[in-house]
């Protein structure tokens, strides 16, 4: 089930949503401490996280699934968000350095095709961060939060999906050990829950955070023409390079 953007915005405006954002963002920042000069894409409903991560980036844009709906972002500035189809992202090949996917994979009709598009737009050496509900965690069992909608994943399922899309996992983590209960006691002690959960060898976090990098060499896709489209220029092609080649 694809949540409406209004429901997602309402959740992140609530005390429980604020805590969830802080606990997840804490883990993301541990891996992506400095994004200065990089092109960052948020896919799904990532804008609550991009507000913090976009500082210093070369550019930051947000893509939201067409069925989800869209809200303007950033507030009071030129819009950097667009509605998209997950299997046909409006970007050129190899133009993004980092991709944060949250509330995206579990609601996709075709996760394999979605990851194929991420592979296409990600620059060599780029990284994708998947935030997906843990099927064994309590958050996936409560439909009162966005993490209780769509298809939750096991670690094995995520690994297989990445392998088929020619990604190599480089880091695994978990977050949201705090129960999904909007009571003041749990909200006040959320960080203690996270530290306790991370110290135990039990995979009961609410979400997996999986960082992966693309395998640079991909088998040729028979019958599929190269696509040139989108908003960004390929970051590995110097401006004017084509013209210089013609002169030579």
HELIX and SHEET records of a PDB file:
HELIX    1   1 UNK A    5  UNK A   12  1                                   8    
HELIX    2   2 UNK A   15  UNK A   31  1                                  17    
HELIX    3   3 UNK A   47  UNK A   53  1                                   7    
HELIX    4   4 UNK A  105  UNK A  107  5                                   3    
HELIX    5   5 UNK A  111  UNK A  121  1                                  11    
HELIX    6   6 UNK A  138  UNK A  141  5                                   4    
HELIX    7   7 UNK A  146  UNK A  148  5                                   3    
HELIX    8   8 UNK A  155  UNK A  164  1                                  10    
HELIX    9   9 UNK A  184  UNK A  188  1                                   5    
HELIX   10  10 UNK A  190  UNK A  199  1                                  10    
HELIX   11  11 UNK A  241  UNK A  247  1                                   7    
SHEET    1   A 7 UNK A  81  UNK A  84  0                                        
SHEET    2   A 7 UNK A  59  UNK A  65  1                                        
SHEET    3   A 7 UNK A  39  UNK A  44  1                                        
SHEET    4   A 7 UNK A  96  UNK A 102  1                                        
SHEET    5   A 7 UNK A 122  UNK A 133  1                                        
SHEET    6   A 7 UNK A 207  UNK A 214 -1                                        
SHEET    7   A 7 UNK A 167  UNK A 175 -1                                        
END                                                                             
